[in-house]
Amino acid sequence: MTDDDTTFSRRRLLGTVGAAGATGIALGATGGVAGAAVTRDDPPTDLATVGSTAVAFHGRHQSGIVTPQQAAGQLVAFDLTPAAGRKEAAALLRRWSRAAERMMAGDPPDGDHSGVALDAGPSSLTVTFGFGRGFFERTGLEARLPDALRPLPEFSADALDEDRSGGDLWIQIGSDDGLVAFHALRVLQRDAAGTARVRWQMSGFNRSLGATPEPMTQRNLMGQVDGTNNPKPSDEDFDKRVFVPADGSPDWMAHGSYAVFRRIRMLLDSWDEQSRAEQEKVIGRRKSDGAPLSGGTERTPVDMTARTGDGDLAIAADAHVRITPPDANQGAAMLRRPFSYHDGFLDDGAPDAGLLFIAWQADPLTGFVPVQRRLDSGDALSRFIRHEASALFAVPGGPGKGEYVGQRLLEA
């Protein structure tokens, strides 16, 4: 991992686990312990170290890409107003960068008196900025539009809502604390007034740090372990897969990445009607621990040739894990860093819930697109999901000291 990303420390984990344990004792008390905590004048006991963890704003890459997954997320896209051009966009990115730098350090941004995050530390806050295709048209920078930002192809299972897709500008906010994430969203939305207006906004969540006895792969709302085969920063080809090289094109995207966003609703009522065995067959992994149905543990490589005692393939021909590996997609791979979401219930009573899918890659045309095309043509999971929104953003490298995000594009 680079020096601009949070290190997942044992101290951070144990502090949170300790807090959970202390809470359990208090809740189990009959009033003595809990009552004493609010009536005595003893110095307060530190509950956790989660709030004190900070992520650097400056660095080779923007934060929020390889930063350990946070518990709370806010995604928001903006369109520039008709009167805003390159000059106004540059001023906005300067304001946003200044505010993000202060908030990620745990300091209040200039002019903010809301007090929303007043009691919290930085809580691993990350703020990541990206540019959509329309940004270049509205700022007269068409000549600097990356080839990799061409529109994504249509897929047969798409049911996209244009009002919740696309956008000139995009911000991904992540934090270990929901209030800190909301505060950052509110500050940046206010700072955009007169220059950009919100096109769409979505809130997401993950399991909180310390909710499990040891670090574990996240589960999605289908109850499945999700993210086992993600590329790892320790992989020899990780940077090649995820980040634009220093000598890549265009030059302002050096050390940057491309983010594919998809709002994927899960048909949870239909999914929950399936038996556990049927669900595991769709994915190709055990639900209990994420191990492949071919045997072993979560990290055991999937054996696509393994067979059951009855002679059937242990991993079904249309199982999700058979469709997605790089060796089944001409080497295509991407770093998935999603949030779950729940937006209430639909008219038929079904939950409006699923995944705010975010995939990072050096080029979406060789990362996301080949994999999604294969999924589109025969993935058993497709019967239980709907792609309802989509967007693609160019996310430049991290700013140096004294720079704002996008400066190398806007002031070239």
Stockholm file with secondary structure:
# STOCKHOLM 1.0

chainA/1-412         MTDDDTTFSRRRLLGTVGAAGATGIALGATGGVAGAAVTRDDPPTDLATVGSTAVAFHGRHQSGIVTPQQAAGQLVAFDLTPAAGRKEAAALLRRWSRAAERMMAGDPPDGDHSGVALDAGPSSLTVTFGFGRGFFERTGLEARLPDALRPLPEFSADALDEDRSGGDLWIQIGSDDGLVAFHALRVLQRDAAGTARVRWQMSGFNRSLGATPEPMTQRNLMGQVDGTNNPKPSDEDFDKRVFVPADGSPDWMAHGSYAVFRRIRMLLDSWDEQSRAEQEKVIGRRKSDGAPLSGGTERTPVDMTARTGDGDLAIAADAHVRITPPDANQGAAMLRRPFSYHDGFLDDGAPDAGLLFIAWQADPLTGFVPVQRRLDSGDALSRFIRHEASALFAVPGGPGKGEYVGQRLLEA
#=GR chainA/1-412 SS CCTTSCCCCHHHHHHHHHHHHHHHHHHHSSSHHHHHHHHSCCCCCCCCSGGGCCCCSSSSSCTTSSSCCCSEEEEEEEEECTTCCHHHHHHHHHHHHHHHHHHHTTCCCTTCCCCTTTTCCCTTCEEEEEECHHHHHHTTCGGGCCGGGSCCCCCTTBCCCGGGSCCSEEEEEEESSHHHHHHHHHHHHHHTTTTEEEEEEEEEECCCTTSSSSCCCCBCTTSCBCCTTCCCTTSTTHHHHHSCCTTCSSGGGTTCEEEEEEEEEECHHHHHTSCHHHHHHHHTBCTTTCCBTTSSCTTSCCCTTCBCTTSSBSSCTTCHHHHSSGGGTTTCCCEECCEEEEEEECTTSCEEEEEEEEEEESCTTTTHHHHHHHHHHHCGGGGGEEEEEEEEEEECCCCCTTCCTTHHHHTC
#=GC SS_cons         CCTTSCCCCHHHHHHHHHHHHHHHHHHHSSSHHHHHHHHSCCCCCCCCSGGGCCCCSSSSSCTTSSSCCCSEEEEEEEEECTTCCHHHHHHHHHHHHHHHHHHHTTCCCTTCCCCTTTTCCCTTCEEEEEECHHHHHHTTCGGGCCGGGSCCCCCTTBCCCGGGSCCSEEEEEEESSHHHHHHHHHHHHHHTTTTEEEEEEEEEECCCTTSSSSCCCCBCTTSCBCCTTCCCTTSTTHHHHHSCCTTCSSGGGTTCEEEEEEEEEECHHHHHTSCHHHHHHHHTBCTTTCCBTTSSCTTSCCCTTCBCTTSSBSSCTTCHHHHSSGGGTTTCCCEECCEEEEEEECTTSCEEEEEEEEEEESCTTTTHHHHHHHHHHHCGGGGGEEEEEEEEEEECCCCCTTCCTTHHHHTC
//
